[in-house]
Amino acid sequence: MSTGRLFGKVAMVTGGGAGIGRAVSLRFAAEGATVVVCDIDDDRGEETVRMARAVTDTVFATHLDVSGETSWGTALDTVLQSHGRVDVLVNNAGLAYRRPLADSPLAEWRDLMAVNAGGTFLGLKHVTTAMARTGGGAIVNVASAAALIGVPGMTTYSAAKGAVRAMSRVAAMEFAADGVRVNSVYPTSVRTGMVVSDARDTGVSVEEFLDAAGALSPLGGIAEPEDVADAVLFLASDEARFVTGAELVVDGGATAGVA
Ligand SMILES: NC(=O)c1ccc[n+]([C@@H]2O[C@H](COP(=O)([O-])OP(=O)(O)OC[C@H]3O[C@@H](n4cnc5c(N)ncnc54)[C@H](O)[C@@H]3O)[C@@H](O)[C@H]2O)c1
């Protein structure tokens, strides 16, 4: 259902070619935004555009490797030349590995930190500057409940998401005077391709993984990508005009306490 909550806004969504990023892109498009789907996988990005075209022609795809500063410069130039401004950025692209700390290769740490933390760092660095020039905007960083609680096997991932959490607060402080709001969301397991790799790394079937993940939530089950997209939409919209530096947990109550 569209209520035009992002009418007239230009939004970049990283990792918009799948999972949560795709759900965010489609939700934003339905709410009237011009959406630029930014993904390292061009085929996936174009697939999101095709899906959106069923309801709107204001969705476009551009190549972006969030871990590369040159790639950010090129993608942002493309967006500014085509659309003149960026009002919303969703730093969503991410990878996940589950591995006991003692077995974790340093190369994996570097790889994951470069995408999950470095990608958010670069997005904040480049896009806040562009937003400040046009009077402000809203940034939503997709972190994870793994930044809030200890999840065995997720040292590297948790460290990267902890960095996203810290950066979100600092950026909220640094850019408030420019009218740029920066908030972050914290899902537990969400039904995307990442769950499949999580199950593989844990050594269980996807069904077993989903059962175990769902049992952690007092509300029962796991989140759908659209549940996260709705939370992101609120923070990106003008309804959150007075909200910055906030942390929105989307976890069915899993981290609220012991049921
Ligand atoms: N699925 C979950 O259970 C879950 C839970 C909490 C947080 N998250 C976070 O949500 C975000 C999205 O996860 P998802 O489950 O939708 O993942 P996904 O694997 O379904 O999709 C990730 C997308 O990011 C893209 N991507 C990967 N590396 C990239 C790069 N370097 N540059 C640009 N794009 C890149 C991929 O091509 C893909 O389209 C991630 O930051 C993830 O850590 C996911």
PDBQT file of the ligand as one rigid body, heavy atoms in Angstrom, charges set to zero:
ROOT
HETATM    1  N1  LIG A 301      19.620 -11.960   6.595  1.00  0.00    +0.000 N 
HETATM    2  C1  LIG A 301      19.859 -11.834   7.885  1.00  0.00    +0.000 C 
HETATM    3  O1  LIG A 301      19.609 -12.756   8.682  1.00  0.00    +0.000 OA
HETATM    4  C2  LIG A 301      20.410 -10.535   8.435  1.00  0.00    +0.000 A 
HETATM    5  C3  LIG A 301      20.303 -10.286   9.812  1.00  0.00    +0.000 A 
HETATM    6  C4  LIG A 301      20.814  -9.092  10.327  1.00  0.00    +0.000 A 
HETATM    7  C5  LIG A 301      21.442  -8.182   9.494  1.00  0.00    +0.000 A 
HETATM    8  N2  LIG A 301      21.550  -8.472   8.158  1.00  0.00    +0.000 N 
HETATM    9  C6  LIG A 301      22.238  -7.497   7.324  1.00  0.00    +0.000 C 
HETATM   10  O2  LIG A 301      21.362  -7.042   6.314  1.00  0.00    +0.000 OA
HETATM   11  C7  LIG A 301      22.113  -6.671   5.164  1.00  0.00    +0.000 C 
HETATM   12  C8  LIG A 301      21.519  -7.352   3.938  1.00  0.00    +0.000 C 
HETATM   13  O3  LIG A 301      21.594  -8.752   4.128  1.00  0.00    +0.000 OA
HETATM   14  P1  LIG A 301      20.732  -9.780   3.273  1.00  0.00    +0.000 P 
HETATM   15  O4  LIG A 301      20.336 -10.854   4.193  1.00  0.00    +0.000 OA
HETATM   16  O5  LIG A 301      19.731  -9.071   2.480  1.00  0.00    +0.000 OA
HETATM   17  O6  LIG A 301      21.896 -10.355   2.328  1.00  0.00    +0.000 OA
HETATM   18  P2  LIG A 301      21.826 -10.986   0.872  1.00  0.00    +0.000 P 
HETATM   19  O7  LIG A 301      23.031 -11.850   0.781  1.00  0.00    +0.000 OA
HETATM   20  O8  LIG A 301      20.494 -11.563   0.586  1.00  0.00    +0.000 OA
HETATM   21  O9  LIG A 301      22.015  -9.703  -0.081  1.00  0.00    +0.000 OA
HETATM   22  C9  LIG A 301      23.176  -8.928   0.004  1.00  0.00    +0.000 C 
HETATM   23  C10 LIG A 301      23.323  -8.081  -1.250  1.00  0.00    +0.000 C 
HETATM   24  O10 LIG A 301      24.511  -7.296  -1.082  1.00  0.00    +0.000 OA
HETATM   25  C11 LIG A 301      25.257  -7.354  -2.278  1.00  0.00    +0.000 C 
HETATM   26  N3  LIG A 301      26.669  -7.130  -1.990  1.00  0.00    +0.000 N 
HETATM   27  C12 LIG A 301      27.546  -7.963  -1.394  1.00  0.00    +0.000 A 
HETATM   28  N4  LIG A 301      28.758  -7.413  -1.348  1.00  0.00    +0.000 NA
HETATM   29  C13 LIG A 301      28.652  -6.185  -1.925  1.00  0.00    +0.000 A 
HETATM   30  C14 LIG A 301      29.566  -5.139  -2.177  1.00  0.00    +0.000 A 
HETATM   31  N5  LIG A 301      30.875  -5.249  -1.854  1.00  0.00    +0.000 N 
HETATM   32  N6  LIG A 301      29.101  -4.011  -2.760  1.00  0.00    +0.000 NA
HETATM   33  C15 LIG A 301      27.807  -3.905  -3.127  1.00  0.00    +0.000 A 
HETATM   34  N7  LIG A 301      26.904  -4.876  -2.941  1.00  0.00    +0.000 NA
HETATM   35  C16 LIG A 301      27.326  -6.001  -2.336  1.00  0.00    +0.000 A 
HETATM   36  C17 LIG A 301      24.985  -8.738  -2.838  1.00  0.00    +0.000 C 
HETATM   37  O11 LIG A 301      25.280  -8.833  -4.230  1.00  0.00    +0.000 OA
HETATM   38  C18 LIG A 301      23.502  -8.900  -2.529  1.00  0.00    +0.000 C 
HETATM   39  O12 LIG A 301      22.703  -8.389  -3.574  1.00  0.00    +0.000 OA
HETATM   40  C19 LIG A 301      23.562  -7.058   5.443  1.00  0.00    +0.000 C 
HETATM   41  O13 LIG A 301      24.281  -5.923   5.882  1.00  0.00    +0.000 OA
HETATM   42  C20 LIG A 301      23.425  -8.054   6.575  1.00  0.00    +0.000 C 
HETATM   43  O14 LIG A 301      24.589  -8.127   7.360  1.00  0.00    +0.000 OA
HETATM   44  C21 LIG A 301      21.042  -9.611   7.609  1.00  0.00    +0.000 A 
ENDROOT
TORSDOF 0
